[in-house]
Structures are given as C-alpha cells and as structure tokens.
C-alpha cells in the first residue's frame, strides 16, 4: 500500500502540477483524489442519486467528486473543459463531462434530468438565473455554494441566516461586487426552486488543495517558528471552514434531501485569534513566540487585513473581525467539523509536498523580511 506521504505527493501533482505535465496516470490520479479528499461516506440510506456538479475542477470540486463517487452516486460534471489540460481524462477518469460556459452556452444541459444539482461555479445572478431556469422541472434539489460575504451589515446584532444581505440603502439594480452578486444569485435559485433550494454560506475555505494560501500562510508561518507577528487583539474572533467538512455537509444535504440556508463556519464553538495561533503552535515542535501588533500600527505601514494579512480583518465597529457568524443551524442539520490541528497538519503536509514540486512561494501573506521590519518598528514604538 502506498504511504500517506505518497498520497499527499500525488495530491500535489493532481492539484497543482497538471500544467507542467506532471499529472500521474489514472491509478495515481485516483489515489491523489483520495488523499486530497480524505475518508468518504458510502451514502445515506442506500439511496443512489443522479448528481450534476456545475464546476468541479477547482478547490472544492475534487473533494466533492471523490465523496459523490465513493458514496455510490452517479455524477455528471459541467464546466468549460479547459481549466486543466487532461483533467477529466485522468483525474476524473470515467465520469460524464458536459462542456459549456455559464456565460453564454449551457445547451449541453438541455433535455437532461438529475436528482440534485450542486452549483459551485455560479457567480453572477445572470449566470445562475439561466442555469436555474433551464434546470427547473428537471432537477429535484438545487444546492448553491454562496458566501458569508452576502451579508449587508456585519454590525447586525444577530448574525444568523436571516440577517440582511446585499448593500443596505442601495437599489438592487446597482449592487456590485462578490457578496452582493452572490446574494442576487441566491434569490434566483430560490425563485426557480421554491421547495428545493439549499444554500451554504462559507467563510474562507481552507484545507488540502487550497489555491489561495490564506490560512495556509499561517500554518506555514507558525511551523517555521521564531517570533510571529500576530495581528490585532488576542480576543478577536476567527472563523473558517475545512473544505472536506464543507464537502461532507453538501453531500449530506443532497443525500438527505435537506433544504434551507446554512452558515457553515467552523469551529462549532467560539475561537479567538489567540486560541487559533496557539492551536497551530501545538502542532509544531519548533519554538514559537507571538507578538501582538495593533491594527492601526499595521495599517499605517500598509499591512491591511484580508490582503497583506490574510484570513484576518481589522475590527468593524462593535462587531470585531467580522464577528462570529451563527453556525447553529448548520450544526443542527448535521454539519460536523474536524479539529483545527487536523486541518492545519493535513494542509501543511499537502503544502510541503507541493512546495517540493513547485517551490515554497506562498500566494498570500507578508515576507519574512517585512515581518521582521514591522516587529522591530513595533518594539521601538513601545519603548518610546
């Protein structure tokens, strides 16, 4: 049997090195998806579903593909067919793939029917309206991957699924940007499937296969050890979701026919920034020291949350760091969460294997040199 390290290495090949011609053969690719996705269930209640996955080649996609197939379901993929060379011939060998474009050509979906459509790729309300209207009457349930960025006001006193979405005080015809457009897309699904809509609203997604490195940056940085720049206040709340937990829950919604809107933030209980970073420190054997630096000080030096400082944002009014969005509805519907340590260690191992093949440059975060400079300036300001 191949070692877990071999699986992770094949995962790195499958998820990041296709363009370099490093994709393993079909058997190796199957192992790669297994390593990427983790354990899969065998389905709920023995019900075999015909599932349409809109998208499937990105970060969430391979995790869902593995779970759907190993859950005993029949899967059809719909995408542009050009995201990665040879992807469907190798990584998803044997699956039906319909080629089209969400913007102007979804004719491949005509005249077909499925039990469930899972939409990971819908961005604008125009895209989603066309797909949802075409599939209306030929699909029993439509599961849409939205975002927590749909919320209009992060200072709302109760941040559950009923909090306002979009842009407050602006006509819907003038809404723009990722979150507001997703809010409009949600409405298109609900109008087309009034009795068969499930919507998940994830925060930043992390885990093996991450193509943004926003949380991966912190796993790597803490693992490197030494003095770590910790942004803001140790009590600021933080939320995320492991891509494997998200995929598990989406398939659970499909297998059980569960509808509704769900905030899918992890962990189950509140987590502070300090608990997050000290939790990461517990996963490494290297000495680590955290130095907390005020947001104002960081922003004066061009280090802003969400871009230069990934996965974190400065406090917003009385509702800090995007606050804590209520995830109790998802938990009641059956969502579960891996421990932070498992997410961090699995992702770090995957990243190290990828780094061996492609180099250790991260797509997000600050450099070691910039970190050392800001920490020294912070110490001088405190002495003064």
N, C-alpha and C positions, 0 to 999 in steps of 0.2 A: 504494500500500500504506500502511495506517495506520502511524504511528510506534510504537516500543516504548512511548513515553510515553502515547500514546493507548490502547494495550492496557492499561497499568497503571491508567490512569484508569477504563477500563471495568471492570477488576477491582474497583476500589474501589466502583464503583457496584453491581456484582453482589453483592459480599460484604457490604457494609455499609449500603447506602442503599435497599434494597428497601422498607423500611417507610415511607420518606419519599416514595415514588412516583417515585424517580429511576432505576428499572431501565430500561436501554436495550431496544430491540426485539430480536427473536430473533437477527438477524445480529450485533448489537452484543454480545448476551449470549454468543454463541458465541466471539467474539473475547475477551471477558472471561475465559471459562474457559481459553482458550488461553494468555492472558497469566499467569493465576494458576498454571496447572499447569506451564508450560514444555514443552520438547520431549517428545513421546511416541513410544514404540516402535510397530512395526507387528505386534507379536505374536511368539511364539516357535514356530518350526517350522511356521508356517502353520495351526495348529490353532485353529479358531473355537470359543470357549467360550460356553455359556449361563451367565451370571453373575447371581446375586441379591445385591444390596447392601442390607444391613439398616442403614438410615441413609442418609446421602448429602448432607444439606443443611448439614452443619456444616463445620468447618475441613478435615478430611481428605477429606471426601466429594467436593467438586468436583474435587480433584486426581485421585482415583481414577476418577471418572466420565469425565473427559477421557481418561485413559490407556486405560480399558477400551474406550470407543467408538472412539478412534483406533487402538487395537490390533486393530480389526476384529471385536470380540466383541459378542454380543447381551446387553443389560443390562436387568435389571428392578430397580426401586427399591421398597423397602418402608419406609414411615415414616408418621407421623401425618398428614401432608399439611397441617400448619398452622404449620410452622416459619417460613416466609417467604411473604407473600402473592404469589401468581402465580409462584412459583419454578419449578414444573415446566412451566408453560405457556410460560415464557420462557427461563429459564436452561438447562433440560434438555428443550428442545422435541423432541417426537417419541419420548421414552423412555417405556416402560411403567412406570406408577407404581401400586403396590398400597397402599391405605390401611389402616392398622390401628394397634394400640397394643401394645407389648411387654408391658404390664402385664395386659391383660385381653381383647384381641381380635386374634388372629393368624389368624383364619379365612381371610383372603384368600390365605394360603399353602397352603391345603389343596388336594390334588389336582393340584399342580404339581410339576415336576421341573426341576432345574438341574444343571449340571456342578459348579459351585462356589458356595458361599455365603460372602460376606465380611461379617463382623459387626463393625461399628464402634460400635454403639449399645448392646450388651449391658452392663449394669452389675451387676445382682444375679444370684445363682445361680438364683433363681426365674424371672426373665425368660429367661435363657439355657437353662435346662432345658426350658421349654415350647417354645421355638423349635427347639432341637436335637432334641428327641424327635419333634416334628412332622415335621421335615425328614429324619429318619433313614430311609434307604431311598430317598429321592427326591433326594438330593444326594450327589455323589461325594466332595467335599472341603469341609471347613468351616474357614475361616480366621478366627481370632478376634483382635481387637485388644485386648490386655491392657495391662499397665503394669509398669514396674520396681518400682512400689510394692508388688507382691505379696510381695517378699522379707521374711522374718521378722526377719532379724538382719543389719544392714549391717556388722557386725564379723566376719562369717564369713570365714575365711581365703581361700577361693576363691569369688569371686562370679560363677560361671557359671550356666547354666540349671538346674543340679542343686542349687543352694543351697536351703535350706529356705524355704518360703513360708508365708503366714498369720501367726498370732500364736503364738509359742512358749509352751508351757505353758498354753494356754487351749483348752478344748474347741471343736471346730469349730462347734458349735451356738451358741456365744457370740461368734463372730467378727463384727466390725462394722467399718465404715469402708471407704474406697475400695479400698485394696490388698487386704485380706483377702477382701472380697466378690468382687473380680476373681479371686482365687486359687480360690475356690469355683466361680466361673463357668467357669474353665479346666477344672476337673475334670468339669463337666457336659458340655462339648464332647468331652473325651477319652472319656468313658463312652459317649456316643452315637455317636461316630465313632472307634473304637479304631484303625482303619487309615487314617483320612483327616483327621487334625487337624493344622493348622498354627497356631501361636500366636506372635504378635510382642509383645514387651515393650518399648515405647518409654520413654525418659525424657521430659523436657519437649520438646514438639514446637514447632518454630519455622519461620518462613518466610512468604512472602506469603499473606495471608488469616488470619493468626493472630488469634484472638479473645480472647487473654489478655494480650498485650503483655509477657509476662515476659522473653523475650530481646529483644524489640523495644525495650523500655525502654533496654537497654544500647546498642543500635545508635544510637538517637536521642540518648542522653546523650553518647556519645563523639563523635558527629558535631557536636554543639553546641559542643564544645571547652571549653577552660578547665581548671580544677582539678576532677578527678573523684574522688569518694570510692570507693575500691576496698576491698571488704570482706575481712577475714581476712588470710591469708598468701598471698604470690605463688605459692607452690608447691602450693597446694590444687588438686586435680584438678577438672576440669569436663567434663561430657558433655551432649549434646543430640542432636536429630536434625532434619534439614530435612524438612519434610512431603513434599516432592517425592521425596526419597530413600526415605522410608518407603512412599509410594505405588508407586514403581517396584518396590520389593522385594516388596510384597504381590502385585502383579500378576505378578511373576516367579515367585513361589511357585505362583500359580494356573496360569500358562501351562506350567510345567514339572512340575506335579503334585507339588511338593516338600512334605513334611510335616515336623513337628518343632517344637521350641520355640526361639525366637531372641531374644536380646538385640540390639536394633537401635540401640545407642548410637553416635553419632559423636563425634569423628573416628576414623579407623582406628587412629591412633597416639595415645599419651597426650598430653593437652593440659592445661597448667597454667592457673590463673587469670590469671597474668601474660601468658602466651602468648596467651590469649584476648583480653584487653584490648588488648595491643599489636598484635594482629592487626587488631582493629577500628580502632585508631588509624591503621594503614596505609591504611585505606580512605577517610580524610577528609583534606582539605587544611587543616583548622583546627588550630591549636596545642592540644595536649592534654597535661596533666600528671596523673599518677595519684598519689594519696596513700593508702597502705595503712593501714587502721584496724583495730585488734584487735577480734575478735568480742565479747569481754567488754565492752569500752568501748561498742560499738554496742548490745548487748543491754541494758546499763544505761540506755540512752537510748531504749529502746522500739523499736529497729530490729532486727528478727529476720529471719533468713533464711527464704526461702520465702514471706513475706508482704510486709513492708515493704521487704525487699531481695530482689527477685525473682530466680529462677534459681540462687540460692546458698543454701547452708545451712552452719551452723557445723560444725566438726569433731565427729565422733562417735567417741569412744574413739580407737583406733589407726587407724581407717578414716576418713580425712578426707573431708568434704564429699560424703558418700555414696560415697566411694572411686571406684574405676574398675571398673565392671561389665564383665565379659569379653564382647567382641563378636566373638570369632574364629569362632564357629560360624556367625553370620550372614554374615560375610565369605566363609567357605568355601562357603556356599550361594549366593553370587553378589551379595551386597549391596555397593553402592558408595556413596561419599559425595562430595558437592560440596565444594569448598574453603570454609572459613569466610568468606573475603572475598566469594565469590559469594552465599552465603546472606545475609550482612549487607547487601550493597549492593542485592540484589534486594528484600529485605524493607523496607529503608529507603525505597527508591523507591516501593514499594507504599504504605507508611505515609504518606509525604508526599502522595501523591495522595489518599488517604483523608482526611488532615487538611485538605486544601483544601476538601473537601466537608462534613466533619463537625466540624471543629475539631481542635486538636492535643492534646487531653487524652488522657493515657495511662491504661490500666486498671490498671497496676501500677507500683510504684516510689515513690520519695520525691520531694518537691518540691525545686525549686532552692533555696528559702529554708531548708528543713530541712537540706539537704546543706551549705549554707554555714555554718549554725549549728553543726552537728556537727563540721565540719572546723576551725572556729575553736576549739571546745572541745578538740579533739584537740591542736591546736598548743599551747594554753595548758597542757594536762596534760603535754606533752612538755618544755616549758620549765621547768615546776615540778619 
